Amino acid sequence: MTILSLTNAVHLNESSVITKFLFIFSGYLPEQVLKVLEADVKVYHSSFSDDDGITKACGCPLLPLKTHIKGPAPASDSGTGTASDTVNDVLPFLRDHAELLTNVDAITDKADIVDEAITFFRANVFFKNFHVKSLADKLLIYLTSYINIALKRLESCRTLAVGTKAIINLGLENVPVPGEPGFPFPGLFTLPESEEEAELLRNYLKQIREETSGRLLNCAYRANGTPNKWWLAFAKRKFMNLVIL
């Protein structure tokens, strides 16, 4: 029944059905099957629109965050950000499969960009290209890449305690900005016009990476501290063909 439904979905180009299937089974499908399905998966874009009132550094919007971590990000509140149509489309599936996906709270009207990145990671990670529709999409791309890196670090960590240590070590690494060696997407953001702008972006990226890491641990490990295979299986994926070390 599953294979028949999936075949029909491919023929009808029902990308939401294909995306849900990939959420669950991507870690177990042959590479040839994945390549066929990936062509029909729907890219999820950020619901945050370009806002002149949002501070920007190197063309990156410093969007509000739900966090207690110190940094330049404005504090998010209930009025910041609304769930996009794509979020609402997948909401019933998320509620029915809470075991597989992140917390349902992440897809309410209180969602921030970190919630979006985590919620849609397992669909967006399949893409080799990502059409940017807004400045927030650029930040979404950066976070998707970071989640990919973090999962790769967690892949061999068999307990939450070991995974937490690995994530802390990742957080201690240097955070490059555009124009510096190691920045993953040349051209994604503009080069800093001053040292102040470079440090503003660096501090924001460090803050948002740390916040993302904390929330990702809650997805990658179960309440008893054991790995969640439905997440760690995605450590094998390569977002936009980036080589992860």
Buried (B, 14 or more C-beta within 10 A) or exposed (E): EEEEEBEEBBEEEBBBBBBBBBBBBBBEBEEEEBEEBBEBBBBBBBBBEEEEEBBBBBBBBBBBBBBEBEBBBEEBEEEBBBBBEBBEBBBEBBEEBEEBBBBEEBBBEBBBBBBBBBBBBBBBBBBEEBEEBBBBBBBBBBBBBBBBBBBBBBBEBBEBEBBBEBBEEBBEEEBBBBEEEEBBBEEBBBBBEEEEBBBBBBBBBBBBBBBBBBBBBBBBBBEEEEBBEBBBBBBEBBBBEEEBE
